[in-house]
């Protein structure tokens, strides 16, 4: 399948639920509602139905949904969704297929990011890809030989939970480094760095070192052709790029390092594209 013809991608987050109708690499209609994060399973489902209804029509072929949680991919059961306490065990695939009568694909949001980059973004021309999301947490999606690798329990690529220094990788290589370790606002810091503030630049350099150490682990484990960075923290790439690459210089296999591409996503609405692309990676 080389193009997307009327597939709906859904991004379920703790603050908002967004759906987009994707036709031939373009979002032709977008719907968004606030997530009733403290509501019941049914309250959240009602909002999901509403945004999908806004995009759905008789020519819709399938629906993909990205969620910030662990997923039973085959059964489409969602477990313990971040920031939605009532969503402990939700048979989301069954609920949506019963309502819309089209195939539904559910997966972790970091996996969706990697798939979206493979079909719509910076990783189009590669078969072995790691997508890394750098936001309030750190997520990884893995694609090997053009196929999404999720692990037995949709838990593959959870580099953020690997112990590192006094905490774990996520604490130092995501937005938590700024908010929790340094007690600063990352957006304010970004604006200060744009003005050349030496303290802000030093903090981004320190962050880049930690991210470089993380990327070394990814290289040793998976040896991808390309790593695509996404998420809010990736927008500061210019300020941590040099330190990140410097941290990679003691990587043992020089040919791996010389062949590696590290890209920053520029795909707008990447979560929706990624959810829609779940259909493509399954066909």
N, C-alpha and C positions, 0 to 999 in steps of 0.2 A: 504494500500500500504506500504510494508515494505522495499522496495529497490527502487533505482532510476535507471532506464534504459534509458540512452541517453536523458537526459533533459538538456537544456541549461539554465544556470544562468547568468544574466547580472547585473553588478554593474555600475550604472550611477553616476559618480561623477563630481565635478566641474573642476577637472584637468585631469581625465582619464576615459575612458570607457573600462571595461573589460568584457569579456565573457568567459565562460568555459563550456565544454561538460562534464557533470557529469554522470558517469556510475558506478553503484554499489559502491557508497561512495568514488569514486575516480574521480579527474579531469584528464581526459585523453587527453584533448587538451585545450589550453589557448590562448586567443587572446587579444591584448590590443592596444588602440590608444589614442592619446591625445584628450581631449574634446575641440572643438572650442567654448569655453565658451562665447565669445562675438559674435558668429555667429548667424545666423537665426535658426528658428526651423528646417528648411530643412537641414541646414549645420550639425546640431547635429544628425538629423535622418540619414543622409548619413553615418556618422561614426558608429552609432549603427548598421545599416544594414551591414556595412563592417565587424565588429567584429562577428556579428551573422553568417553571410555568411561563415566566416572562420571555424565555429564550426558546422554548420547545415548540416545534410544529410537526406536521405530518411527515416531513422529509428528514427529520432527525434520525441519524443512524445509531448513535450510542451516546453514552454519558460517561465521563471520567471524573473522579473526585479525588482530590488530594487532601489529606488530613494530617494534623500534627500529632501522630500517635503511631502505635504499633497496630498492624493490620494483618488479619488472616486473609491473605490475598485471594486464595482459591474460593473461600466462602464469602468473602467480602464483609467480614465482621470486624468492627472497629473497637479497640480497647483503650480505655483511659485517655481520652482526648485532653490535651493540654489546655488548661483554663476553662474547661467545660465540665464541672464536677459530676454532673448527672450521667455523662456518657462513659459508663464503665464497660458495658458490653452491648453493642448496638449492631444488629444485622442490617447494615446500611444497604448493601447490594440487594438483598431480598426486598427491602421496603421500596427501593427505587424501581426495581424491575417489575414489581407487582403493580406499581402505579403507572409507569410509562411504557411498559411492554417493549423495551429495547435493551440490548446488552449494556451492563454497567460494570465499570472497572474502578476498583478502589485501591489506593496505595498511599504510602507515607509521603509527606510533602517534599522531603529532600530527594526521594526517588523521582518524584514528578519533576523537580527542577532539572535533574540530570537528563531525563527523557525529553523535556522541553528543549533543552539546549541541543540535544542530538538531532531533533527534527526541525527546530525553528531557529536555533541560535548559533553560537560560536563553535559548536562541536559537530556541525553537519558533516564534515568531511573525515570524521574519525570513527574508529570502531571500538577503541578502548578508552573509556572516559570516566573521570571522577568529577562529579559536580559537588561543590562545597558551598553551603549556605552559611553566611556569617551575619547573624542577627543577634537577638537576645540569647540564642544558643548556637551550636555548631552542628550542622547536619551534613551527611554525605550520601550521595547516590552513586551507584556503581553500574557501569555498562561495560560488559566484556564481549568482544566479538559481535558487537551490535545488539546484544541482548541484555536486558535489565537483570542484574543479579541482586536478589533480595535476601538470600539466606533462607534457612528453614522456617524462621519465624518472623520474617520481615525485619530482622535486626542487623543485617550486614551493613558495614560501613559506619558503625556508631563510634567513630574516633573520639567524639567529644567526651565520652565516658572513660577513656583510658587514663589511668593515673599519671599525673605530670606535676613535678615540683611539689607544692604543698596541697594541691587540690586535684584537678583533672584538666585535660586539654581544653575543654569548653570554657573553663574559668579564665584561662589566659588567652585563648585564640578566638573568642567571640566578643560580643558587646559587653559581656560580663567583666572583661578586663578593665574597661573604662568605668562602668557603673559600680562594680563591687570591689575590685582591687584598688582602683585609683580614686573612686568617689568623685568622678567628674561626669559632666554631660557630654556625650560623644558628639552631639550636633554642635554645641558651643565650641568644643575642642576643634572640630573641623573648620569652623569659621576662623578661629584663632590661627590655625595652621595656614589657612589661605593668606593670612596677613603676615606670615613669616614668624609668628611667635615661637621663640626657641623652646619654651617649655612644652608647648603643644607638639612641636615637631619631634621632640625627644620622646614623648609618650607614644606617638605613632611609630617611631623607630623601635621602641621596646616591644610594642605590639607586633610589629613586623617580624622581629626575631622569634617570638613565640609561634607565630603562624608558620614561619619557615621550618621550625622544628617539627611542627605538625605535618607539614608537607613531606618532610623526609620520611616520616613513618609511613605515610601513604605511598611513597615511591618504593620503599622496601617491601611493602605488603602487596602492591597491585601493579606497579610499573605501567601506568597509563601513558597514552600518547599525549593527552591533554587534560589539564585540570582547569575547570571553569569555576570562577568565584562569583557568587551572587549574594544577595542579602544586603542590608543597609550598610554594614561595615565595609563592604567591598567598594563603596563609592569613594572611600578615602584611599584607594589603592596608590595613588600618586605619592602619598605621604609615608606609606610603609613599604613600598615596593623594594627600595634599595636594601633595607635591612632584611627583608624576607629573602631576597636572593643571596645576600651575604651569609645568612644562616645555612643556606644550602651548599655552600662551597666545600664543606668537608664530607659531603655525600660520597660514599665509597665508589660508586660506579659512574665514572665520568661520562661514558657514552650515553647512559640513561639521562643524565642531567643535560647534556648537550642537545639531545633530541626532544626533550620535554618542552611542551608549550603550556604556558599559564596565561589564561585569558580572563577578562572580566566581562560578565554578561551585560549586554545592552538591550536585552529583550524586555520590552515593556509588557506588563501583565504576564510575566513568566510563569506564575503559578497556574493561571488558567490555561495557557498553552501547554504546560506540562501535564496537567490533568487530562486535557483533550488528547494528548499524544500517547496516553496509556493504551488507547485503542490501536495505535500504529505499531507499538512495540510488541503487541500481542498477536499481530497478524503477519 
